[in-house]
Amino acid sequence: MELVELVGTIVARYHDEYEQAAFRHALTGAQARVLALLSVKPMPMRRIAQKLKCEPSNITGIIDRLESRGLVERRPDPDDRRVKLAAPTEEGNRTAARLRDGLDFAREPLSELSREERLVLRGLLRRIVGEPAAG
């Protein structure tokens, strides 16, 4: 039970800090998470919804608001022109980088772990969420 409570504490702190960082950039937490996700790789809105565990219609509204601020654009998928990808603009990428830089919550505690400890932790977390281990 203690492990479950510790994970819950980590998740709550992460969300609180994300909300604060987003607020500093006049974004909602959801908008900030979508922007961060897109800064890694442009993707269709359905995939964003799957990643964030929400309805695609919610993502459409978030993308609309990010697009109106010049942070995201819709573009055709080069592999399937029927599909639109959401992708960050240059300003969107800069904002996503500033958001990442503003998230201190995990950086300090993780820096106290050795490289080997961080790799073990990463492997365990990936196993818990069902992702393949890094090669």
WOGI-V49173 format. One record per residue. N is the residue number from 1. PHI is phi in whole degrees, -180 to 180 (999 if undefined). Layout:
# WOGI-V49173
((N | PHI) (N | PHI))
This chain:
# WOGI-V49173
((1 | 999) (2 | -60) (3 | -62) (4 | -61) (5 | -64) (6 | -65) (7 | -62) (8 | -60) (9 | -63) (10 | -63) (11 | -62) (12 | -63) (13 | -63) (14 | -60) (15 | -65) (16 | -60) (17 | -68) (18 | -63) (19 | -61) (20 | -65) (21 | -63) (22 | -61) (23 | -57) (24 | -63) (25 | -111) (26 | 57) (27 | -122) (28 | -84) (29 | -60) (30 | -64) (31 | -62) (32 | -64) (33 | -66) (34 | -64) (35 | -61) (36 | -63) (37 | -63) (38 | -70) (39 | -69) (40 | -83) (41 | -164) (42 | -59) (43 | -156) (44 | -69) (45 | -62) (46 | -62) (47 | -69) (48 | -60) (49 | -60) (50 | -62) (51 | -62) (52 | -95) (53 | 57) (54 | -144) (55 | -75) (56 | -56) (57 | -64) (58 | -65) (59 | -66) (60 | -57) (61 | -64) (62 | -64) (63 | -63) (64 | -56) (65 | -69) (66 | -67) (67 | -66) (68 | -65) (69 | -92) (70 | 77) (71 | -99) (72 | -139) (73 | -135) (74 | -99) (75 | -144) (76 | -66) (77 | -74) (78 | -62) (79 | -88) (80 | -154) (81 | -62) (82 | -76) (83 | -100) (84 | -100) (85 | -101) (86 | -92) (87 | -141) (88 | -73) (89 | -80) (90 | -59) (91 | -66) (92 | -63) (93 | -64) (94 | -64) (95 | -65) (96 | -61) (97 | -65) (98 | -66) (99 | -62) (100 | -59) (101 | -65) (102 | -85) (103 | -96) (104 | -91) (105 | -50) (106 | -88) (107 | -59) (108 | -65) (109 | -60) (110 | -69) (111 | -68) (112 | -78) (113 | -86) (114 | -72) (115 | -57) (116 | -63) (117 | -64) (118 | -64) (119 | -65) (120 | -63) (121 | -61) (122 | -59) (123 | -62) (124 | -66) (125 | -65) (126 | -63) (127 | -65) (128 | -63) (129 | -89) (130 | 80) (131 | -97) (132 | -67) (133 | -67) (134 | -71) (135 | -87))
